[in-house]
Amino acid sequence: MNSLTFRLLEVFQEVVDGGSVTAASNALALSQPTVSLQLKKLSTIVGLPLLEHFNGKVHMTEAGEAVYRCAQEVLSSQATLRSQIQALQGMETGSLKLAAVTTAKYIAPPLLSAFCKAHPNIDVHFTVGNREQIAQRLKQNRDDIYIFSQPPEDPIVQAEPFLDNNLVVIAPGDYTGPDRCTLHDLVNEKFLLREHGSGTRKAVDEFCTRAGFTFRDPMIIESNEAIRLSVASGLGLAILSEHTLAQVSSNDIKILRVDGFPLSSSWHVVTRKNRPLSLAATAFAQSLLNKTPA
């Protein structure tokens, strides 16, 4: 394939990741006409359209997805080589692309902060999204490392637990209903649940299936913070990770003693087996795995 360059692949990757020519031009410090010209050149080289616009958003064609996978592999290998050469030269630089599910934002920043202080010259890109969004990024090979509580089941995925993630049943601080009970004793209580697709909801649904329990008319809220505040204000009960309660007053939230809880799970460091990790990404993964589970 003639004239296919690192720069063309980099521009295409930034357009896809940023969702627009404008975002790519800002990220790469290029003019928008230059980015558009690079895209046109790449499409001409491939011989097929790579992008299409639908409802104001950029979407990859099948050919675009193939080129994007190539860009990820080539640029990742290039970054790995660069960091290895720099390490040999005694320079600790490089980049780290980290993506985490929303609940992990309570644990990732302190870990990332400690790592950045120890490695100040490493360029870090940190993305947070719901489980479906981060699973899609993993599928597209967009990041070095992912943090999941419920890793996708895929033979190309490598997942290693590094920290406990227990789910508990919580109630308002002034709650006087059933406690030291089973989930069935709470069947008449209003529950506030995460949306389908979140890791927390997946774990809760699996537990309820095993227990033969069904929530009655639950309220769906797509944010841990909103659920926590709603419980504190008396809207109902919820099942959340203990990590989301770390900075909450015990007067606002009460953890109920329910049979089968806390639900035990773990946070996992997730990588793709076919993606070579840079020295920076390898060091960060190792820093997580060296942590003692809570």
Number of C-alpha atoms within 10 A of each C-alpha: 6 6 9 12 11 13 12 19 22 18 24 26 21 21 22 20 15 16 15 17 23 17 16 24 20 13 13 12 10 14 14 16 12 13 22 18 13 18 21 15 15 22 19 12 13 16 10 13 16 22 19 12 11 8 6 9 9 17 17 16 15 13 15 20 16 12 20 24 17 14 23 19 17 16 17 20 16 15 20 20 16 16 20 19 13 15 14 10 9 9 12 17 18 21 18 23 16 20 27 25 23 21 27 21 18 16 15 19 12 11 14 17 12 12 17 15 10 10 16 13 13 17 13 16 12 16 16 18 17 20 26 15 16 24 20 12 17 20 16 13 20 23 24 24 23 26 27 25 27 18 22 19 9 10 8 13 15 16 22 17 19 21 20 18 25 19 21 21 20 25 27 24 17 13 18 8 10 14 16 10 13 15 22 16 13 17 13 10 19 17 24 25 23 24 16 15 13 22 21 25 17 17 16 16 16 11 15 15 10 8 13 10 13 13 18 12 11 16 16 13 14 14 15 21 13 13 24 25 15 18 23 24 15 16 18 20 27 25 25 26 23 17 16 17 18 10 8 12 11 13 10 17 22 18 19 21 17 19 13 13 16 19 17 13 17 18 22 22 23 23 23 20 12 11 17 18 22 22 22 25 23 14 15 21 20 13 15 20 16 11 11 9 13 9
